Amino acid sequence: MVETSAPVTSSWAECGLLLVGHGSRSYPDGALVINRLIRALREKNLFAEVEAGFLHQGPRIETIVEAFSAKRIYVVPVLASRGYTADTVVTGRLELEGPVTMRQIGGTERTFILCDPLGTHSSVPATLAERIAEVKARHGLATGETEILLVGHGTRRNRESARRTREIAELLEGLGAARRVHAAFLDQAPKVDDWRDLVGARSILVVPFLMASWFHGARDLPERISLDPLDPAIRSLLLDPGAAGPFTVGDHRLWYLSPFGNEPGLAETAVAVIRDFDANHSFRSPTSCTDLIRASTGNGRKGK
């Protein structure tokens, strides 16, 4: 669970919040998860403006920034980890040069504050462990007879993507979530297609450490572990948290959990990510922007 009792920064009321999603031209309904997150954050009335932009569908992040009237904008990548997308694509599209970048947009100087991706927050392992415990309790699964397949995207272009998935797998095993917790990936070794070579138990919980439900979470991943993505039980996980199963695959019984992006407390995680940035950078007022830029770049040079 995310701690929400700590005070928030009063100056947030003058700031904008930009949520950055991956998006997909082929599966635009994947944006429904982020749109739900936007509504939850707007209901909190913490920020002057809350908008979303995407990398691979509209509205694009490089154009949605023009819709903001706020001069200070927090940027929160709705991604599971750091890596190529967060560290190269997002920063490149927004022309960000560090944790704080000052840019001229529409004749107005804007300050962009780049926060860590949602999936990197310290509360994530405990959140996943709680959901796993609920599934085990509901189906009478003994910890010593259950293993977990934690599935991340991964990429050969940046090691950070896989590192976070492996880190959470180790933490879940340390929390006693299952007998073993195995990290597997969609786009690098060990690939999820080879899951039978990784697991040793009969009862397996498949936990997608993914932010969106649609192509990867609802079609690609189920097919690659020999499940039917059109099964009504799996389709029910497109937007809602929960678990489907058991499904019999060979000698194994599989339970398929909804992707991490469906967690109902994701809005609190986003607030916590922003609060952590403020605390870690002593970022409390608009006048501190220049000092933080000097500290992070060495010269206080403004972004383009």
Summary of the structure (lengths in Angstrom):
residues: 304
radius of gyration: 19.9
end to end distance: 39.1
largest distance: 63.9
contacts: 1037
relative contact order: 0.16
helix: 42%
strand: 21%
